[in-house]
């Protein structure tokens, strides 16, 4: 075998590794329950992010805070303005319930999910992902009304090239 064939094989396997070995941690937004990647946030293990939105019934701001670990999304805090429809009236288990600056806050939450399903608001909700202090309007990256499945996953280059990167990280 000549050296050019060896170099070619090395290059071929290097490209396979580069394109198909998962290496990048992401919060991925897939179309419904498919593998069709719409957008993603580049993140790190143990990071937190938020989903902020205006509640469609009582029209007040809701902030859900999540932590990423072990390929799971763990809700760690919920902040809201009113006990209206769809909002909890208090903590569960070891959760802590406080009122701070006019907002109700449930912290010390430990609700773990393999994914979160969300319908991107068409009119009122204005869903936003907040990561490292920067806010990303989901309707900028995903058509309003679309049902998305949000998951924490490690992606390869081939997968990353199929979605829209929302952040700089």
MDAnalysis code that builds the backbone (N, CA, C; Angstrom):
import MDAnalysis as mda
import numpy as np

u = mda.Universe.empty(507, n_residues=169, atom_resindex=np.repeat(np.arange(169), 3), trajectory=True)
u.add_TopologyAttr("name", ["N", "CA", "C"] * 169)
u.add_TopologyAttr("resid", np.arange(1, 170))
u.add_TopologyAttr("resname", ["UNK", "UNK", "UNK", "UNK", "UNK", "UNK", "UNK", "UNK", "UNK", "UNK", "UNK", "UNK", "UNK", "UNK", "UNK", "UNK", "UNK", "UNK", "UNK", "UNK", "UNK", "UNK", "UNK", "UNK", "UNK", "UNK", "UNK", "UNK", "UNK", "UNK", "UNK", "UNK", "UNK", "UNK", "UNK", "UNK", "UNK", "UNK", "UNK", "UNK", "UNK", "UNK", "UNK", "UNK", "UNK", "UNK", "UNK", "UNK", "UNK", "UNK", "UNK", "UNK", "UNK", "UNK", "UNK", "UNK", "UNK", "UNK", "UNK", "UNK", "UNK", "UNK", "UNK", "UNK", "UNK", "UNK", "UNK", "UNK", "UNK", "UNK", "UNK", "UNK", "UNK", "UNK", "UNK", "UNK", "UNK", "UNK", "UNK", "UNK", "UNK", "UNK", "UNK", "UNK", "UNK", "UNK", "UNK", "UNK", "UNK", "UNK", "UNK", "UNK", "UNK", "UNK", "UNK", "UNK", "UNK", "UNK", "UNK", "UNK", "UNK", "UNK", "UNK", "UNK", "UNK", "UNK", "UNK", "UNK", "UNK", "UNK", "UNK", "UNK", "UNK", "UNK", "UNK", "UNK", "UNK", "UNK", "UNK", "UNK", "UNK", "UNK", "UNK", "UNK", "UNK", "UNK", "UNK", "UNK", "UNK", "UNK", "UNK", "UNK", "UNK", "UNK", "UNK", "UNK", "UNK", "UNK", "UNK", "UNK", "UNK", "UNK", "UNK", "UNK", "UNK", "UNK", "UNK", "UNK", "UNK", "UNK", "UNK", "UNK", "UNK", "UNK", "UNK", "UNK", "UNK", "UNK", "UNK", "UNK", "UNK", "UNK", "UNK", "UNK", "UNK", "UNK", "UNK", "UNK", "UNK"])
u.atoms.positions = np.array([
    [0.859, -1.172, 0.000],
    [0.000, 0.000, 0.000],
    [0.905, 1.235, 0.000],
    [0.644, 2.143, -0.927],
    [1.514, 3.324, -0.984],
    [1.084, 4.352, 0.067],
    [1.954, 5.329, 0.288],
    [1.721, 6.293, 1.362],
    [0.479, 7.154, 1.108],
    [0.108, 7.398, -0.150],
    [-1.067, 8.217, -0.435],
    [-2.357, 7.506, -0.038],
    [-2.397, 6.200, -0.193],
    [-3.566, 5.435, 0.248],
    [-3.662, 5.467, 1.776],
    [-2.517, 5.371, 2.443],
    [-2.505, 5.432, 3.907],
    [-2.990, 6.803, 4.373],
    [-2.457, 7.872, 3.739],
    [-2.900, 9.227, 4.078],
    [-4.393, 9.393, 3.818],
    [-4.862, 8.844, 2.734],
    [-6.286, 8.905, 2.398],
    [-7.142, 8.203, 3.436],
    [-6.701, 7.028, 3.878],
    [-7.441, 6.302, 4.920],
    [-7.432, 7.072, 6.235],
    [-6.301, 7.637, 6.580],
    [-6.211, 8.431, 7.812],
    [-7.154, 9.623, 7.730],
    [-7.154, 10.316, 6.602],
    [-8.041, 11.463, 6.411],
    [-9.504, 11.028, 6.472],
    [-9.832, 9.920, 5.835],
    [-11.197, 9.403, 5.831],
    [-11.668, 9.131, 7.258],
    [-10.862, 8.429, 8.047],
    [-11.251, 8.112, 9.422],
    [-11.277, 9.362, 10.298],
    [-10.387, 10.292, 10.047],
    [-10.393, 11.551, 10.801],
    [-11.689, 12.308, 10.546],
    [-12.136, 12.347, 9.274],
    [-13.401, 13.017, 8.952],
    [-14.585, 12.328, 9.602],
    [-14.573, 11.023, 9.627],
    [-15.652, 10.281, 10.296],
    [-15.689, 10.647, 11.778],
    [-14.520, 10.666, 12.400],
    [-14.454, 11.023, 13.823],
    [-14.951, 12.445, 14.038],
    [-14.477, 13.378, 13.226],
    [-14.863, 14.779, 13.365],
    [-16.362, 14.961, 13.173],
    [-16.951, 14.305, 12.190],
    [-18.359, 14.508, 11.877],
    [-19.316, 13.705, 12.740],
    [-18.924, 12.534, 13.226],
    [-19.899, 11.643, 13.836],
    [-19.667, 11.279, 15.301],
    [-18.584, 11.718, 15.908],
    [-18.368, 11.465, 17.332],
    [-18.924, 12.664, 18.111],
    [-19.912, 12.450, 19.001],
    [-20.482, 13.565, 19.780],
    [-19.420, 14.225, 20.664],
    [-19.423, 15.561, 20.681],
    [-18.436, 16.287, 21.482],
    [-18.982, 17.571, 22.088],
    [-20.101, 18.092, 21.596],
    [-20.583, 19.410, 22.025],
    [-21.869, 19.292, 22.838],
    [-21.836, 19.819, 24.071],
    [-23.017, 19.829, 24.936],
    [-23.978, 20.901, 24.442],
    [-25.258, 20.555, 24.361],
    [-26.257, 21.501, 23.860],
    [-27.580, 21.366, 24.604],
    [-28.339, 22.441, 24.584],
    [-29.767, 22.381, 24.855],
    [-30.372, 22.422, 23.458],
    [-30.964, 21.300, 23.060],
    [-31.447, 21.134, 21.690],
    [-32.950, 21.347, 21.612],
    [-33.381, 22.007, 20.540],
    [-34.793, 22.236, 20.269],
    [-35.135, 21.455, 19.002],
    [-35.809, 20.317, 19.186],
    [-36.186, 19.456, 18.065],
    [-37.644, 19.682, 17.691],
    [-37.945, 19.493, 16.408],
    [-39.319, 19.573, 15.943],
    [-40.102, 18.401, 16.516],
    [-41.108, 18.724, 17.316],
    [-41.957, 17.723, 17.969],
    [-41.108, 16.625, 18.590],
    [-41.497, 15.378, 18.418],
    [-40.734, 14.282, 19.025],
    [-39.899, 13.551, 17.973],
    [-39.369, 14.333, 17.028],
    [-38.518, 13.784, 15.971],
    [-37.063, 14.139, 16.261],
    [-36.170, 13.713, 15.438],
    [-34.758, 14.086, 15.550],
    [-34.438, 15.288, 14.659],
    [-35.458, 15.952, 14.134],
    [-35.283, 17.119, 13.275],
    [-34.896, 18.326, 14.135],
    [-33.605, 18.635, 14.174],
    [-33.072, 19.722, 14.989],
    [-33.411, 21.065, 14.362],
    [-34.041, 21.939, 15.152],
    [-34.383, 23.277, 14.676],
    [-33.353, 24.305, 15.128],
    [-32.971, 24.234, 16.396],
    [-32.022, 25.208, 16.951],
    [-31.376, 24.601, 18.198],
    [-30.297, 25.231, 18.657],
    [-29.648, 24.755, 19.877],
    [-28.865, 25.864, 20.545],
    [-28.689, 25.698, 21.832],
    [-27.791, 26.537, 22.618],
    [-26.562, 25.702, 22.931],
    [-25.406, 26.247, 22.735],
    [-24.163, 25.587, 23.108],
    [-23.962, 25.831, 24.600],
    [-23.839, 24.760, 25.403],
    [-23.787, 24.870, 26.861],
    [-22.664, 24.012, 27.428],
    [-22.566, 23.990, 28.736],
    [-21.618, 23.143, 29.462],
    [-22.385, 22.373, 30.533],
    [-21.860, 21.212, 30.908],
    [-22.434, 20.407, 31.993],
    [-22.537, 21.253, 33.256],
    [-23.622, 21.099, 33.996],
    [-23.903, 21.795, 35.253],
    [-24.315, 23.255, 35.060],
    [-24.405, 23.741, 33.821],
    [-24.884, 25.100, 33.580],
    [-26.369, 25.179, 33.889],
    [-26.848, 26.409, 34.020],
    [-28.279, 26.647, 34.164],
    [-28.758, 27.484, 32.991],
    [-30.028, 27.366, 32.696],
    [-30.672, 28.216, 31.702],
    [-32.101, 28.444, 32.149],
    [-32.748, 29.417, 31.537],
    [-34.132, 29.721, 31.885],
    [-35.002, 29.703, 30.633],
    [-36.258, 29.400, 30.864],
    [-37.299, 29.629, 29.862],
    [-38.213, 30.673, 30.491],
    [-38.290, 31.855, 29.865],
    [-39.127, 32.952, 30.340],
    [-40.262, 33.151, 29.349],
    [-41.438, 33.478, 29.871],
    [-42.580, 33.699, 28.992],
    [-43.666, 34.482, 29.714],
    [-44.581, 35.021, 28.952],
    [-45.761, 35.679, 29.484],
    [-46.875, 34.642, 29.501],
    [-47.450, 34.410, 30.677],
    [-48.514, 33.411, 30.809],
    [-49.727, 33.852, 29.998],
    [-50.286, 32.940, 29.226],
    [-51.359, 33.282, 28.280],
    [-52.677, 33.667, 28.941],
    [-52.909, 33.265, 30.189],
    [-54.179, 33.579, 30.846],
    [-54.070, 34.840, 31.695],
    [-53.111, 34.892, 32.600],
    [-53.027, 36.049, 33.490],
    [-52.026, 37.093, 33.028],
    [-51.375, 36.850, 31.891],
    [-50.512, 37.830, 31.224],
    [-49.405, 38.405, 32.122],
    [-48.826, 37.559, 32.957],
    [-47.700, 37.981, 33.787],
    [-46.485, 37.122, 33.456],
    [-45.326, 37.636, 33.799],
    [-44.056, 36.980, 33.483],
    [-43.830, 35.746, 34.362],
    [-43.438, 34.640, 33.738],
    [-43.079, 33.412, 34.443],
    [-41.637, 33.083, 34.066],
    [-40.839, 32.718, 35.055],
    [-39.437, 32.364, 34.821],
    [-39.189, 30.974, 35.385],
    [-38.822, 30.052, 34.512],
    [-38.501, 28.686, 34.914],
    [-36.984, 28.514, 34.773],
    [-36.322, 28.086, 35.846],
    [-34.870, 27.919, 35.827],
    [-34.528, 26.435, 35.889],
    [-33.609, 26.035, 35.007],
    [-33.227, 24.630, 34.879],
    [-31.715, 24.476, 35.003],
    [-31.304, 23.305, 35.489],
    [-29.889, 22.943, 35.572],
    [-29.664, 21.711, 34.696],
    [-28.501, 21.643, 34.067],
    [-28.179, 20.551, 33.159],
    [-27.183, 19.591, 33.809],
    [-27.550, 18.315, 33.876],
    [-26.602, 17.314, 34.375],
    [-27.078, 15.914, 34.009],
    [-26.123, 15.040, 33.774],
    [-26.409, 13.636, 33.475],
    [-27.427, 13.457, 32.346],
    [-27.323, 14.298, 31.331],
    [-28.225, 14.250, 30.171],
    [-29.681, 14.457, 30.568],
    [-29.900, 15.118, 31.689],
    [-31.235, 15.425, 32.187],
    [-31.359, 16.936, 32.362],
    [-32.603, 17.397, 32.354],
    [-32.908, 18.795, 32.631],
    [-33.644, 18.816, 33.968],
    [-33.065, 19.519, 34.932],
    [-33.658, 19.564, 36.265],
    [-34.174, 20.969, 36.543],
    [-35.479, 21.077, 36.813],
    [-36.026, 22.371, 37.194],
    [-35.609, 22.647, 38.625],
    [-34.991, 23.822, 38.839],
    [-34.502, 24.156, 40.170],
    [-35.221, 25.362, 40.780],
    [-35.924, 26.138, 39.933],
    [-36.624, 27.305, 40.464],
    [-37.751, 27.724, 39.533],
    [-38.794, 28.300, 40.140],
    [-39.929, 28.848, 39.402],
    [-40.276, 30.180, 40.034],
    [-40.415, 31.223, 39.211],
    [-40.728, 32.559, 39.698],
    [-41.928, 33.086, 38.924],
    [-42.916, 33.666, 39.654],
    [-44.133, 34.146, 39.003],
    [-44.778, 35.230, 39.857],
    [-45.766, 35.930, 39.279],
    [-46.377, 37.085, 39.925],
    [-47.686, 36.816, 40.645],
    [-48.408, 35.773, 40.254],
    [-49.757, 35.583, 40.770],
    [-50.093, 34.100, 40.926],
    [-51.039, 33.819, 41.799],
    [-51.504, 32.437, 42.005],
    [-52.589, 32.058, 40.998],
    [-52.706, 32.755, 39.937],
    [-53.762, 32.500, 38.949],
    [-53.622, 31.105, 38.339],
    [-54.521, 30.796, 37.439],
    [-54.597, 29.493, 36.783],
    [-53.231, 29.063, 36.251],
    [-52.857, 27.825, 36.535],
    [-51.626, 27.258, 36.009],
    [-50.391, 27.487, 36.846],
    [-50.514, 28.242, 37.930],
    [-49.378, 28.511, 38.799],
    [-49.562, 27.762, 40.120],
    [-48.478, 27.225, 40.683],
    [-48.604, 26.496, 41.947],
    [-48.928, 27.441, 43.101],
    [-49.613, 26.911, 44.114],
    [-49.955, 27.731, 45.280],
    [-48.929, 27.594, 46.392],
    [-47.941, 26.731, 46.186],
    [-46.913, 26.571, 47.202],
    [-45.918, 25.492, 46.825],
    [-44.973, 25.236, 47.724],
    [-43.915, 24.267, 47.440],
    [-44.373, 22.826, 47.672],
    [-43.558, 21.897, 47.183],
    [-43.770, 20.472, 47.430],
    [-42.496, 19.912, 48.061],
    [-42.638, 18.972, 48.961],
    [-41.473, 18.315, 49.556],
    [-40.506, 19.288, 50.206],
    [-39.240, 19.262, 49.784],
    [-38.179, 20.099, 50.357],
    [-38.030, 21.455, 49.665],
    [-38.954, 21.779, 48.795],
    [-38.870, 23.062, 48.093],
    [-39.080, 24.220, 49.072],
    [-38.549, 25.389, 48.711],
    [-38.639, 26.585, 49.545],
    [-39.512, 27.602, 48.826],
    [-40.466, 28.174, 49.549],
    [-41.401, 29.141, 48.980],
    [-41.156, 30.498, 49.618],
    [-40.912, 31.518, 48.775],
    [-40.641, 32.869, 49.271],
    [-41.374, 33.889, 48.410],
    [-41.533, 35.054, 48.980],
    [-42.034, 36.195, 48.206],
    [-40.934, 37.245, 48.245],
    [-40.481, 37.644, 47.048],
    [-39.357, 38.562, 46.957],
    [-39.633, 39.576, 45.849],
    [-39.560, 40.860, 46.179],
    [-39.798, 41.942, 45.215],
    [-41.117, 41.755, 44.468],
    [-42.147, 41.338, 45.203],
    [-43.478, 41.187, 44.617],
    [-43.684, 39.916, 43.813],
    [-42.690, 39.036, 43.776],
    [-42.793, 37.794, 43.013],
    [-42.779, 36.596, 43.955],
    [-43.476, 35.566, 43.568],
    [-43.439, 34.303, 44.292],
    [-42.325, 33.467, 43.695],
    [-41.501, 32.877, 44.550],
    [-40.364, 32.082, 44.082],
    [-40.373, 30.738, 44.806],
    [-40.383, 29.683, 44.021],
    [-40.210, 28.350, 44.579],
    [-38.809, 27.919, 44.173],
    [-37.960, 27.677, 45.170],
    [-36.577, 27.264, 44.902],
    [-36.324, 25.906, 45.541],
    [-35.099, 25.443, 45.411],
    [-34.706, 24.122, 45.903],
    [-35.558, 23.023, 45.247],
    [-35.981, 23.292, 44.035],
    [-36.765, 22.304, 43.295],
    [-35.818, 21.218, 42.790],
    [-36.353, 20.041, 42.629],
    [-35.548, 18.926, 42.146],
    [-36.413, 18.075, 41.216],
    [-36.942, 18.713, 40.197],
    [-37.830, 18.039, 39.249],
    [-37.040, 17.754, 37.975],
    [-36.763, 16.487, 37.738],
    [-35.880, 16.091, 36.651],
    [-36.676, 15.532, 35.474],
    [-36.271, 15.949, 34.255],
    [-36.960, 15.545, 33.034],
    [-35.933, 15.118, 31.977],
    [-36.250, 14.095, 31.180],
    [-35.378, 13.759, 30.060],
    [-35.540, 14.778, 28.927],
    [-36.703, 15.444, 28.891],
    [-36.983, 16.478, 27.897],
    [-38.165, 17.306, 28.372],
    [-38.353, 18.458, 27.715],
    [-39.495, 19.328, 27.992],
    [-40.171, 19.606, 26.660],
    [-41.468, 19.403, 26.594],
    [-42.224, 19.745, 25.393],
    [-42.807, 21.140, 25.570],
    [-42.732, 21.941, 24.512],
    [-43.169, 23.329, 24.569],
    [-43.739, 23.724, 23.221],
    [-44.852, 24.438, 23.242],
    [-45.401, 25.019, 22.017],
    [-44.995, 26.490, 22.007],
    [-44.231, 26.887, 21.010],
    [-43.737, 28.268, 20.927],
    [-44.933, 29.195, 20.716],
    [-45.090, 30.161, 21.616],
    [-46.238, 31.062, 21.596],
    [-46.381, 31.820, 20.289],
    [-47.634, 31.922, 19.835],
    [-47.912, 32.629, 18.592],
    [-48.277, 34.087, 18.823],
    [-48.892, 34.389, 19.976],
    [-49.389, 35.738, 20.191],
    [-48.802, 36.368, 21.448],
    [-49.083, 35.809, 22.608],
    [-48.778, 36.453, 23.869],
    [-47.475, 35.976, 24.508],
    [-47.215, 34.698, 24.498],
    [-46.184, 34.087, 25.346],
    [-44.785, 34.668, 25.183],
    [-44.365, 34.926, 23.969],
    [-43.011, 35.426, 23.711],
    [-41.966, 34.618, 24.486],
    [-41.937, 33.308, 24.249],
    [-40.981, 32.428, 24.914],
    [-39.544, 32.853, 24.611],
    [-38.737, 32.877, 25.682],
    [-37.334, 33.225, 25.544],
    [-36.484, 32.235, 26.312],
    [-35.372, 31.878, 25.730],
    [-34.369, 31.099, 26.448],
    [-33.334, 32.093, 26.943],
    [-32.937, 31.963, 28.189],
    [-31.925, 32.848, 28.765],
    [-30.760, 31.974, 29.211],
    [-29.580, 32.308, 28.678],
    [-28.387, 31.542, 29.016],
    [-27.219, 32.506, 29.184],
    [-26.516, 32.388, 30.284],
    [-25.361, 33.246, 30.597],
    [-25.727, 34.728, 30.494],
    [-26.936, 35.072, 30.963],
    [-27.374, 36.459, 30.991],
    [-27.873, 37.006, 29.668],
    [-27.834, 36.211, 28.615],
    [-28.286, 36.673, 27.306],
    [-29.622, 36.003, 26.967],
    [-30.521, 36.799, 26.436],
    [-31.870, 36.334, 26.132],
    [-32.026, 36.066, 24.633],
    [-32.655, 34.934, 24.307],
    [-32.871, 34.538, 22.914],
    [-34.362, 34.300, 22.705],
    [-34.992, 35.151, 21.893],
    [-36.411, 34.959, 21.595],
    [-36.558, 33.728, 20.715],
    [-37.301, 32.749, 21.189],
    [-37.415, 31.497, 20.446],
    [-38.093, 31.693, 19.097],
    [-39.027, 32.661, 19.003],
    [-39.706, 32.887, 17.723],
    [-38.752, 33.404, 16.640],
    [-37.577, 33.876, 17.034],
    [-36.560, 34.300, 16.076],
    [-35.944, 33.087, 15.372],
    [-35.889, 31.964, 16.070],
    [-35.228, 30.766, 15.561],
    [-36.200, 29.661, 15.161],
    [-37.415, 29.711, 15.731],
    [-38.401, 28.651, 15.532],
    [-39.750, 29.299, 15.250],
    [-40.432, 28.824, 14.243],
    [-41.720, 29.400, 13.842],
    [-42.726, 29.340, 14.997],
    [-43.360, 30.482, 15.336],
    [-44.378, 30.482, 16.386],
    [-45.462, 29.441, 16.092],
    [-45.933, 28.789, 17.149],
    [-46.928, 27.736, 17.014],
    [-46.324, 26.346, 16.893],
    [-45.018, 26.274, 16.714],
    [-44.342, 24.983, 16.569],
    [-44.192, 24.311, 17.927],
    [-44.499, 23.029, 17.965],
    [-44.256, 22.224, 19.161],
    [-42.808, 21.767, 19.081],
    [-42.039, 22.056, 20.140],
    [-40.643, 21.628, 20.195],
    [-40.417, 20.731, 21.405],
    [-39.441, 19.875, 21.267],
    [-38.973, 19.048, 22.381],
    [-37.585, 19.559, 22.731],
    [-37.435, 20.022, 23.966],
    [-36.177, 20.572, 24.458],
    [-35.457, 19.472, 25.229],
    [-34.202, 19.216, 24.862],
    [-33.442, 18.182, 25.549],
    [-31.993, 18.631, 25.728],
    [-31.332, 17.985, 26.675],
    [-29.912, 18.240, 26.924],
    [-29.161, 17.068, 26.318],
    [-28.332, 17.336, 25.318],
    [-27.648, 16.244, 24.634],
    [-26.292, 16.663, 24.094],
    [-25.464, 15.672, 23.881],
    [-24.154, 15.881, 23.275],
    [-24.292, 15.586, 21.790],
    [-23.867, 16.543, 20.963],
    [-24.044, 16.411, 19.515],
    [-22.708, 16.315, 18.793],
    [-22.770, 15.727, 17.612],
    [-21.597, 15.680, 16.740],
    [-21.695, 16.820, 15.724],
    [-20.655, 17.014, 14.961],
    [-20.605, 18.111, 14.003],
    [-21.712, 18.000, 12.960],
    [-21.989, 16.796, 12.492],
    [-23.056, 16.583, 11.504],
    [-24.393, 17.087, 12.056],
    [-24.707, 16.777, 13.312],
    [-25.951, 17.236, 13.926],
    [-25.953, 18.759, 14.076],
    [-24.841, 19.311, 14.526],
    [-24.753, 20.752, 14.740],
    [-24.977, 21.531, 13.451],
    [-24.501, 21.001, 12.354],
    [-24.657, 21.684, 11.070],
    [-26.107, 21.690, 10.588],
    [-26.938, 20.827, 11.146],
    [-28.343, 20.737, 10.736],
    [-29.232, 21.731, 11.468],
    [-28.782, 22.277, 12.613],
    [-29.594, 23.198, 13.402],
    [-29.031, 24.599, 13.374],
    [-29.803, 25.527, 13.939],
    [-29.390, 26.922, 14.011],
    [-28.823, 27.178, 15.403],
    [-27.583, 27.638, 15.452],
    [-26.938, 27.942, 16.725],
    [-27.478, 29.268, 17.235],
    [-27.996, 29.272, 18.452],
    [-28.597, 30.458, 19.002],
    [-27.595, 31.370, 19.715],
    [-26.538, 30.800, 20.277],
    [-25.608, 31.599, 21.079],
    [-24.179, 31.507, 20.561],
    [-23.325, 32.262, 21.200],
    [-21.929, 32.369, 20.766],
    [-21.039, 31.247, 21.295],
    [-21.434, 30.612, 22.423],
    [-20.593, 29.659, 23.136],
    [-20.167, 28.440, 22.381],
])
